[in-house]
Amino acid sequence: MASFPDFVNEDEIVRSRSLGELISPTSPFEQKYGRENWTVAFAPDGSYFAWSQGHRIVKLVPWSQCLKNFTAGSTKNSVNVPTGRLSRQNSDVAQRNNPQEHTIDCGDVVWSLAFGSSVPEKQSRCVNIEWHRFKFGQDQLLLATGLSNGRIKIWDVYTGKLLLNLMDHTEIVRDLTFAPDGSLILVSASRDKTLRVWDLKDDGNMMKVLRGHQHWVYCCAFSPDSSMLCSVGSGKAVGFKVPYF
């Protein structure tokens, strides 16, 4: 059993408490949804909270609205989140200024989520690129979803539009992480025993395959300055890669 050091007064430690819970009503006949919440993520700017329910659907909820509902304080502090899709009639600007809760159908079981946002002055790591399909702005928010079929789908959070479909992993994508420097470098960890580095500013071009794990890769994370990548798998070792690209 774990214990605290002698200099720590356990009585002074603030105990965590449940703020509330999000409940998504699902029909027993709707096969797109499931009862398991497999992965969650916060947007870097705190605008959205996302979570997967074990099947094809990812729910996106404005976090400020969640907090208001929790603060209002129902008897069970729970919030029912309806299923909804974004109206195509709403402009991108209106959706950014007034975030709406909605769902994204990813087409396969969702195992991992990661939000990413761009810093304009951060250029693509691939040089000699004269043309790009996408020009990511500072006010754009992306959601990466790692799927059971090995694909990674990149979505525009505000519009729900599919931007990129990254296909190279051969097994489940267990984890995703964006570089925190705003460069839109994405790293994926998979059961195929590899990590892959993607440059979204270069239209999702895969920059590198990182090998070395002998078993499934479960999780990956960047250092705060984006200079180091750490990964862990079903083995007993933690791997550090410098540089990762």
NORSUL-V41032 format. One record per residue. N is the residue number from 0. RES is the residue in one small letter. SS is DSSP state (alpha for helix, beta for strand, coil for the rest). Layout:
# NORSUL-V41032
N;RES;SS  N;RES;SS
This chain:
# NORSUL-V41032
0;m;coil  1;a;coil  2;s;coil  3;f;coil  4;p;coil  5;d;coil  6;f;coil  7;v;coil  8;n;coil  9;e;alpha  10;d;alpha  11;e;alpha  12;i;coil  13;v;coil  14;r;coil  15;s;coil  16;r;coil  17;s;coil  18;l;coil  19;g;coil  20;e;beta  21;l;beta  22;i;beta  23;s;coil  24;p;coil  25;t;coil  26;s;coil  27;p;coil  28;f;coil  29;e;coil  30;q;coil  31;k;coil  32;y;coil  33;g;coil  34;r;coil  35;e;coil  36;n;coil  37;w;coil  38;t;beta  39;v;beta  40;a;beta  41;f;beta  42;a;coil  43;p;coil  44;d;coil  45;g;coil  46;s;coil  47;y;beta  48;f;beta  49;a;beta  50;w;beta  51;s;beta  52;q;coil  53;g;coil  54;h;coil  55;r;coil  56;i;beta  57;v;beta  58;k;beta  59;l;beta  60;v;beta  61;p;beta  62;w;alpha  63;s;alpha  64;q;alpha  65;c;alpha  66;l;alpha  67;k;alpha  68;n;alpha  69;f;alpha  70;t;alpha  71;a;alpha  72;g;coil  73;s;coil  74;t;coil  75;k;coil  76;n;coil  77;s;beta  78;v;beta  79;n;beta  80;v;coil  81;p;coil  82;t;coil  83;g;coil  84;r;coil  85;l;coil  86;s;coil  87;r;coil  88;q;coil  89;n;coil  90;s;coil  91;d;alpha  92;v;alpha  93;a;alpha  94;q;alpha  95;r;alpha  96;n;alpha  97;n;coil  98;p;coil  99;q;coil  100;e;coil  101;h;beta  102;t;beta  103;i;beta  104;d;beta  105;c;coil  106;g;coil  107;d;coil  108;v;coil  109;v;beta  110;w;beta  111;s;beta  112;l;beta  113;a;beta  114;f;beta  115;g;beta  116;s;beta  117;s;coil  118;v;coil  119;p;coil  120;e;coil  121;k;coil  122;q;coil  123;s;coil  124;r;coil  125;c;coil  126;v;coil  127;n;coil  128;i;coil  129;e;coil  130;w;coil  131;h;coil  132;r;coil  133;f;coil  134;k;coil  135;f;coil  136;g;coil  137;q;coil  138;d;coil  139;q;coil  140;l;beta  141;l;beta  142;l;beta  143;a;beta  144;t;beta  145;g;beta  146;l;beta  147;s;coil  148;n;coil  149;g;coil  150;r;beta  151;i;beta  152;k;beta  153;i;beta  154;w;beta  155;d;beta  156;v;coil  157;y;coil  158;t;coil  159;g;coil  160;k;coil  161;l;beta  162;l;beta  163;l;beta  164;n;beta  165;l;beta  166;m;beta  167;d;coil  168;h;coil  169;t;coil  170;e;coil  171;i;coil  172;v;beta  173;r;beta  174;d;beta  175;l;beta  176;t;beta  177;f;beta  178;a;coil  179;p;coil  180;d;coil  181;g;coil  182;s;coil  183;l;coil  184;i;beta  185;l;beta  186;v;beta  187;s;beta  188;a;beta  189;s;beta  190;r;coil  191;d;coil  192;k;coil  193;t;coil  194;l;beta  195;r;beta  196;v;beta  197;w;beta  198;d;beta  199;l;alpha  200;k;alpha  201;d;alpha  202;d;coil  203;g;coil  204;n;beta  205;m;beta  206;m;beta  207;k;beta  208;v;beta  209;l;beta  210;r;coil  211;g;coil  212;h;coil  213;q;coil  214;h;coil  215;w;coil  216;v;beta  217;y;beta  218;c;beta  219;c;beta  220;a;beta  221;f;beta  222;s;coil  223;p;coil  224;d;coil  225;s;coil  226;s;coil  227;m;coil  228;l;beta  229;c;beta  230;s;beta  231;v;beta  232;g;beta  233;s;coil  234;g;coil  235;k;coil  236;a;coil  237;v;beta  238;g;beta  239;f;beta  240;k;beta  241;v;coil  242;p;coil  243;y;coil  244;f;coil
